[in-house]
Structures are given as structure tokens and as C-alpha cells.
Amino acid sequence: MVNKKNCNTMTLYGTKIKSDIVFPLDLTQKTEIRYEAELSSKVPTELKQSITCGFPLYWAHGRNVYFYSDREFDGSDMEQPWCYEVEDVVTFYWVGGEDTIYYELGEKGDANLLGFWFVHLLLPLYMTLEGKYDFLHAGAVEVDGRPIFFIAPSMGGKSTMTDYFIKQGHTLVSDDKVPTFIQDGKFMAVGSHPYHRPYRKFEELGYRVENFTTAFKPIHAFYQLEGVEVDADISISEIKGFAKFDVLLPNYLYMFSWLKPQRLKYLSQMLNIIRVFHVKVPWDMERLGEVHDVICEHSENIKNSLTSSNL
């Protein structure tokens, strides 16, 4: 039930969001703010009536998800109506160029499920279509204040690696979806939210991390993880040339056809600045400490080499 007297303000993806429903989550962390938005249950009737076409978007967390608008999906325009439906749980609506997102709970919906779908899936989609960020599918932590990204396919170890770094005292940047943007020629990482779900249970954000990033910072490096035999050596090698695209491009979120040209341009600029490395990680939880130490030392060496090259 929506409590009309209780207004909740939260910070997600560098955005201050005012909501008319209180999520059972602690999202009161103080971080840099780039945008502001509102989450409201007062869906305009004319907005609902303007939705005329759509398609199944994907199957996620045991739910059918659908995506709608009033036209063919060949762009994202100002004043274009959008609708994102999680079957039986919640339906979100918004208008291109506006900063209010509306929701309508379904028969199986509640504040817990609304919070999960809004935080974990709806906001990255909304911010992508609104051109606010470019999102990468990665885990990200800070090493000595510098964001590094872990990239791997599903079940490839990035959540486990992120979790281990968090437990060693490193600052969390993002559990799974990292917003990025360009500022003064630098590619900046934005903290997503302070929850981490290492075991990927359906419709759960996991546990809250107290040590969460508070500022936008330049991305330091990308580490592609590859699981190898338990007794193999841990090694790091640099990926160069077009092979870097092969690593990063599949890890873009929401690669709609009309976004591809600008995505390729953005990625090309990013990979001209930020280095990408391949890490062989023994498939053994007992050796995560060794992997952690190797990556931290490597990250420090990158910093030192960059400092030397700028002298």
C-alpha cells in the first residue's frame, strides 16, 4: 500500500529520487548527484491510453517482461510514451524527456518487488533511453580510490570477485550495472546502489554494503576474468587492438539498434584511454586471496606507469 503521508527520498545511480512509496531498503547514502527524478503512483490516464504497441522484452527472475510505446522501436524521442511491464507485479510508465516515472502495482506486487524491479532493472533502462549514462554489465570496486571493473560472462566469477574485494574493505561502485559518462575527456564511473547480490537469488538485491562510493571517479582499468584449473598460475596480460571491443561490446546493456552507432563511438573513445586486461583466475575459492593481491599490485603498477608517462 502507498502511504500518502510518507515521502521517501533515495539516491540511485547518481540520481536523487523522490518517491511516494517507501521501499524496505536503505538508500539514504550521501553521494554526488547528477540528476533528479520522481517515482509516482499517479499514472496519467492519457499516458496509459497512448501506449499502443510493444513486444516481449525478456524473461527475467522468473517473470515475463514486456516493453511498449506508441510507435515502432526505431528511436527514443522527446515526448515519446514508454511502458515497462513486469507481468502481475508492476507496470512502469514515463514520457521521453521528463523526469517522472510512474508505477502501477499488479495483483502480486508489493513494495519489496517494486523496489527490486525499479532499482535493478527499470532505472538502467530508463537512463539509457534518456541518454543519461552508458551502462556496462560489470562488477566494480575501488582499489586505492580508483575504480576497476570486473567483466565476465554470466556465472563467470565477477560477482564472486566483487564480493571478495568488498569483504577485504574495498569500496563498492556497482554490483552488476555500472553507469558511465564523459567528463572533461575522462570516462567516469558512477556508483549504482549500495546493495550486492553475490548469489543472484531471484528478485533480491542481496546485502547492504556500508563502504559505498560517494563520488564520480575516472575508470582506472578493465579486468576480464577467465576461470582456469584450480592449480593453474594466476596471470594478467593486456588485451590490445580490436580484441578490446570483443571484450567490452557484449557487456553493454540494452544495445538497441538505433543506439549502436553512438555506442561504438563511445566505446572507441573509451578504449583509446582505458586499458583492458585478461586475468586467469584459478577456479578455487581458497585462492581468491592470491587473485586479490595480484590484481591490487597490478592496479598499482598501472597507476605508477601512468604517472611516469606523464612526467
N, C-alpha and C positions, 0 to 999 in steps of 0.2 A: 504494500500500500504506500502511496506517496503521502508524505507528511507535508502539508501545505505550509505549515508554520516553520518548518525546519529547512534551512538553506545550507547546502554543503558546498564548500569551495575546495578544489583539489588541484594539484599540479601534475600534469602528464605530458610527456614529450615536449618539454619546454613551453607548455601552454597552461595558462590559468583558466580553469573551467568552473563556472558557477552552475550548480545542479539543483533541481527541485526534489531530488531523491537522495537519501543518504546511503551510500554503499557501506557494507560491513568490511571496509578496508581502510587502512591508514595511509592516506595520500596527501598528508599535510606537510611533506618535506619542503624546505625552502630552497629553491633553485633559481637559476636565471630564467627569465620569462621572455619569450619571443612573440607569443601570440596570446589572445584571449578568446574564449568561446563560452557557449552556454548549452546546457543539456536540459531540455524541457519536455514535459508530458503534454503540453498544449499544442497538439498537432493541428495546423490549419486545415480545415476541411477542403479548401481549394487545392492545397498541396497534395492531399491524398487522391483527390479526383483527377489530378493532372498526370498521374502515373498510368501509362497505357501499354507498355511493352517491357519484356525482360527475358531472363533465362536463368537456369540453374547455374550458380556460380561455382560451388564445390560442395563436397561432403566433408564436414569438419566436426570433430569432437562428438561424433555420433548424431549429428544433425544435418538436415538438408538446409542449404543456404541459397537464397535467390537474390538476384540483383535486377532492379528495374529503373526505367526512366520514361521519358515521353517521346523518345526518338531512337534511331539506330545508334549503336555504340561505336561511334567513329570520332569521338572527341569529348572534351569536358568544357562546357561553355558557361559563361555568366548567366545566371537566372535559370539554369537547367535544373529540373527537379530530379532527385535521386531517392531511391528506396532500397534498403538492405534488410532482407527478412530472414530471421532465424526461425525456422518452422516451429510453431507452437510456443516459442519462447519470447521473442521480442522483434519488433519491426522499427527500424530507424528511418527517418526522413531528413533531407536537407535540400537547400537550394544553392546552386553554384554561386560563389562569391559572397555568401552570407556566413555568419559565424555562429548560427544557432543550429544545433542538431536536436531533432525531436525523436521521441520514442513512444511506443505503444506496447505494453506488455501483453503477451499471449496467455492462453489458459494455463500453460506450465511455467510461465515466467515469474520471477521474483527478483529482489534486489541483488541477491548473490549472482544469479545468472546474468542479469543486466550488467552488473559490474564487470564480470569476466568478458562478455562479448564486446562491451563498449571499450574497455581498456586494451584488451589483447588483439582484437581484430578490426573493429569498426574504425577506431581513430586512425590507425595507419592507412586504411583505405581512403578515408575522408581527406586526410592531409596530403596523400598522394594526388588525388584528383584535384585538390585545391592548389596544387603546386607549392606547398609549403616546405616539403622536405623530399629528399630522395632516400628511400629506406633500403637498407641491406639486411638480409637474413643472416644474422651472426650473433654470437655472444661477444660481449665487450667488457673489458675491465681496465683499470688504470694500473700501470707499473711505474712507480715513482712519479705519479701525476700525469702520465702520458697514456692516452687511450690506445690499446691494442685490440684487434678484432680476431676472434677465432671463427674460422669457416670450415664447414664440413657438411656432407650430405646428412639427411635425416638418419638418426641413430649412429652418427659418425663420431661422436665424442665431444662436440663443442659444449653441450650443457654440462657434462661431467667435468670438463676442463674449467669452465666458468665457475662452477660450484667449488672446485678445489681452490682456485685463486681467491674466491670470496672468503673461504674459510681460513686462508693464510693472511687475511687482513687487507686484501686489495679492494679498492673501491669499485663497486658495480656501476657500469654505464648502461648496459642493457642485457637482458636475459636472452632475447631472441630476435627482436626487430629494432634496428638502430637507425634513428633519424640522422641524416647528414645534410649539410648545406655549405655553401661557399661564403667565406667572409674574408675580405682583404686578400684574396688569392689563396686562402688556406681552406682545406676541407675539414669542417668541424663536426665533431661527434656530439650528439645531444643525448642526455640521459632519458631513458624511456619512462620507467616507473620502478619503485624500489622492491619489486617482488621477483622471486626467482623460483622456477619450477623445474628442478633437475630431473624429476622422474616423469614429467609430461602426463600427469593424470588429466583426463578429460575435464574441461570446464573448471579448472582450478588454476590460480595464479601462483600457488606454492607458498613459500615462506617469505616474510618481510626481511629485507637486508637493511641494517641500520647504516652501514657505510655506503652511502649512495652519492654519486657525483652531484655537485652543486653548480657547476659552470660548464659552458660550452668550451671544448678544447680541441686543438688540431689533432687529427688522427695520426698516430705515430707509425703503425705498421699493420699489415695483414698477415696472419698465420693460418695457412691451410693445414688441417690436421689429417694425417693418414695413419690408421691403425695398422701395426705390424706385429710380428710374432713376439711373444712375451719376453724372450731372451735377446731380442734384437737391440742393436745400438740405437741410441737417441741421436738424431741428426737433424740439422737445419740447413737447407740450401735455398738460394734465391731463385725465384721464378722470374724470367725476363721475357721481353718481347710480347708477341701476341698471346702467348700462353697465359699471361696475366688476365686477359679478357676471358679466357676459358674458365678461370677460377672465379672471377667476380661476377660475370654476367648472369650465370644461373642463380646467383644469390640476390638478385634484385627482386623486390616484391612488386606484384601487380604490374607485370610487363604488358600492359595494353598496347595494341598495335599502334595507336596514334602517339604513344609516349616513346616508342623505340628510338626515333631519330635524336631526341633530346637526351635520352638515356645514354646512348652510345657516345654522344659528345661529352656529357658529364663524366662518364666512366673513363673516357680517353684522357681528359684533363686530370682526373684523379690519379690515374696510374702513371702519368708523367711525373707526379710529385711523390706519391707514396709507394714504398717498396712492398713487395709481396714475397712471402717465404713459405716453403714447404717443410713441415715438421713430421718426422717419423716418430710415432708415439707407440711404444710397446703396449699391447692390449692387456695390461695388468694394473689393477688399481693400486697395488703395492708400490708401483714405480712412478706414480703421479708426482711425488715429491721431487724425483730426479728431473722429470719433464719440466716442472715448475721452475726449478733452479736454472736449467739450461735456457729456457725462454727468457727469464728475467735477465740473465747475463747477456744474452744475445740482444735484448732490447736496449740494455745499457751501452753495448758496443755500437749499436746503430746511432744512438744519441751522440756518443763520442766522435764517431766518424763524421756525422753531420756538422758537429761543432768545429772539427778540424778543417773540413772543406770550406767553411765559411770564414775562416781566419784570413 
